[in-house]
């Protein structure tokens, strides 16, 4: 191609398309799908459960940069410290989420994105990957509906909720009050066919339908909203 076009022209060509390209912060481009869904919206509200990091693998950071605000929940005190530093306008909560108020064992890896409350999933990853479990600790977990009751102002509409808790997505979904908190879009991770089918059945019962998928994540849209 450089035989026909001068290098300066090609450099400008590259710069132009670099500036036109849409940057994704998600692991599989989920934020770009959300951007298409909410095209033209300058502000909104999100709930990010299993938020992991304020920028890396984040489904909500693109929207934070655009002026949206929300609640970011993660059981890692390191993650929450980073959220408070990098995204101070969000509400960052250091707590686990499950369908019952209790304490669960949190399995931590040398790759924090793999941290999980699921012992079976943690054991599987130790056996089948090069990542190492670096420790465990007991963490309080609470139902999502109780957390939202405490931190959301009455009448707040949630535009999207993203859930990525490494194996316990169903329990998080089951802990919400779907009569009170109905995001327009819900993202949930399904790590295998059985988990995906269970989540799809649950969401269908609450009148949500699948509208998009990435490799591990499914997008559900509220079928009750116009």
C-alpha positions in Angstrom: 0.0 0.0 0.0 2.9 2.4 0.7 4.0 2.0 -2.9 0.9 4.0 -3.9 0.5 6.4 -1.0 3.1 8.5 0.7 4.0 7.6 4.3 2.8 10.9 5.7 -0.6 10.3 4.2 -0.8 6.8 5.7 0.3 8.2 9.1 -2.5 10.7 9.0 -4.9 8.0 7.9 -3.9 5.8 10.9 -4.3 8.8 13.3 -7.8 9.6 11.9 -9.1 6.0 12.4 -7.4 5.7 15.8 -9.3 8.8 17.0 -12.5 7.4 15.4 -12.2 4.0 17.0 -14.3 3.3 20.1 -12.3 2.3 23.1 -13.6 -0.5 25.3 -12.7 -1.1 28.9 -14.7 -4.4 29.3 -13.2 -7.8 29.0 -15.3 -8.7 26.0 -16.6 -5.4 24.7 -19.7 -5.4 26.8 -19.5 -1.6 27.4 -19.7 -1.0 23.6 -22.9 -3.0 23.4 -24.3 -0.9 26.3 -23.1 2.3 24.6 -25.2 1.3 21.6 -28.2 0.5 23.8 -28.0 3.9 25.5 -26.9 5.9 22.5 -27.5 9.6 23.1 -27.8 9.4 26.9 -25.6 11.9 28.6 -26.3 10.7 32.1 -27.7 7.6 33.9 -27.3 5.2 36.8 -25.6 1.8 37.0 -25.1 -0.8 39.6 -21.8 -2.8 39.2 -21.7 -6.0 41.3 -18.4 -7.7 41.4 -16.8 -4.5 40.1 -13.2 -5.8 40.4 -11.4 -2.7 39.3 -12.4 0.9 38.4 -10.9 0.7 34.9 -9.6 -2.8 34.0 -12.3 -5.2 32.8 -14.9 -2.7 33.8 -18.4 -2.6 32.2 -19.2 0.8 33.8 -16.0 2.9 33.5 -16.9 4.1 29.9 -20.1 5.5 31.4 -18.4 7.0 34.4 -16.2 8.9 32.0 -19.4 10.2 30.2 -20.9 11.6 33.4 -22.9 8.6 34.6 -22.8 7.6 38.2 -23.6 4.5 40.2 -22.9 1.9 42.9 -19.8 -0.3 42.6 -19.8 -3.4 44.9 -16.9 -5.7 45.5 -15.7 -7.8 48.5 -12.0 -6.8 47.9 -10.8 -4.0 50.1 -8.0 -3.4 47.5 -10.5 -3.0 44.7 -12.7 -0.6 46.7 -9.7 1.5 47.7 -8.9 1.9 44.0 -12.5 2.8 43.3 -12.5 5.5 45.9 -9.3 6.9 44.5 -10.1 6.7 40.7 -13.9 7.0 40.7 -14.7 9.2 43.8 -18.1 10.2 42.4 -19.4 6.6 42.5 -20.6 4.9 45.7 -18.0 2.1 46.4 -19.0 -0.6 48.8 -16.8 -3.3 50.3 -19.3 -6.2 50.7 -20.2 -9.5 49.1 -23.6 -10.1 47.6 -25.7 -13.3 47.9 -29.2 -14.5 48.4 -28.9 -14.7 52.2 -27.2 -12.6 54.8 -24.3 -14.6 56.2 -20.5 -15.0 55.8 -18.8 -16.8 53.0 -15.3 -17.9 52.3 -13.7 -15.6 49.7 -11.0 -17.4 47.6 -8.3 -15.0 46.3 -6.0 -15.6 43.3 -2.9 -14.0 41.9 -5.2 -12.8 39.2 -7.9 -10.8 41.1 -10.4 -11.1 38.3 -10.7 -14.8 39.3 -11.5 -14.2 43.0 -14.7 -16.0 43.9 -17.0 -17.2 46.7 -17.4 -20.6 44.9 -15.2 -23.2 46.4 -15.8 -25.6 43.6 -14.9 -23.0 41.0 -11.8 -22.0 42.9 -10.6 -25.6 43.2 -11.2 -26.1 39.5 -9.1 -23.1 38.6 -6.3 -24.3 40.8 -6.3 -27.6 38.9 -6.8 -26.4 35.3 -5.0 -23.0 35.1 -1.6 -21.6 35.9 -3.1 -19.1 38.4 -2.5 -19.7 42.1 -4.9 -19.3 45.0 -3.0 -16.9 47.4 -5.4 -17.0 50.3 -8.9 -17.1 51.7 -10.9 -15.0 54.2 -14.4 -14.9 55.6 -16.5 -12.0 54.1 -19.9 -10.8 55.1 -22.5 -11.1 52.3 -25.8 -9.4 52.0 -28.8 -9.5 49.7 -28.7 -6.9 46.9 -32.1 -5.6 47.7 -31.0 -4.6 51.2 -27.9 -2.8 49.9 -29.9 -0.9 47.3 -32.5 0.0 50.0 -29.8 1.7 52.0 -27.9 3.6 49.3 -30.4 4.5 46.6 -32.6 7.5 46.9 -36.3 6.6 46.6 -37.5 6.5 43.1 -34.1 6.2 41.5 -34.2 4.4 38.2 -31.3 2.0 37.4 -30.4 2.1 33.7 -28.2 -1.0 33.8 -26.9 -3.5 36.3 -23.8 -5.6 35.6 -23.1 -8.7 37.6 -19.8 -10.6 37.4 -19.2 -12.6 40.6 -17.4 -15.7 39.3 -20.0 -18.4 39.7 -22.6 -16.8 42.0 -24.4 -14.6 39.5 -27.7 -16.5 40.1 -27.6 -15.9 43.8 -27.0 -12.2 43.3 -30.0 -12.0 40.9 -32.1 -14.0 43.3 -31.3 -11.5 46.1 -32.8 -8.5 44.2 -36.3 -7.1 44.7 -37.5 -7.2 41.1 -40.7 -5.5 41.9 -38.8 -2.5 43.2 -35.5 -2.4 41.3 -35.9 -3.1 37.6 -32.9 -2.0 35.5 -33.6 -1.6 31.9 -30.6 -3.8 31.1 -29.1 -6.6 33.2 -25.7 -8.2 32.4 -25.0 -11.6 34.0 -22.2 -14.0 33.4 -22.9 -17.7 32.7 -19.7 -19.8 32.9 -21.4 -23.0 31.7 -24.6 -24.1 29.9 -26.3 -25.2 33.1 -25.7 -21.8 34.8 -26.8 -20.0 31.7 -30.0 -21.9 31.4 -30.8 -21.4 35.1 -30.3 -17.6 34.8 -32.3 -17.4 31.6 -35.2 -19.2 33.2 -35.0 -16.9 36.2 -34.9 -13.7 34.2 -37.7 -14.9 31.9 -39.9 -15.3 35.0 -39.3 -11.7 35.8 -40.1 -10.6 32.3 -36.6 -10.0 31.0 -35.5 -11.2 27.5 -32.1 -11.9 26.1 -31.0 -9.2 23.6 -27.3 -9.8 23.2 -24.4 -12.0 24.1 -20.6 -12.0 24.4 -18.5 -15.1 25.1 -19.5 -15.4 28.8 -22.1 -12.6 29.3 -25.7 -12.3 28.4 -27.7 -9.1 28.2 -31.3 -9.0 29.4 -33.8 -6.2 28.7 -36.8 -5.4 30.8 -39.9 -6.6 28.9 -42.3 -4.5 31.0 -40.8 -1.2 30.1 -41.8 0.6 26.9 
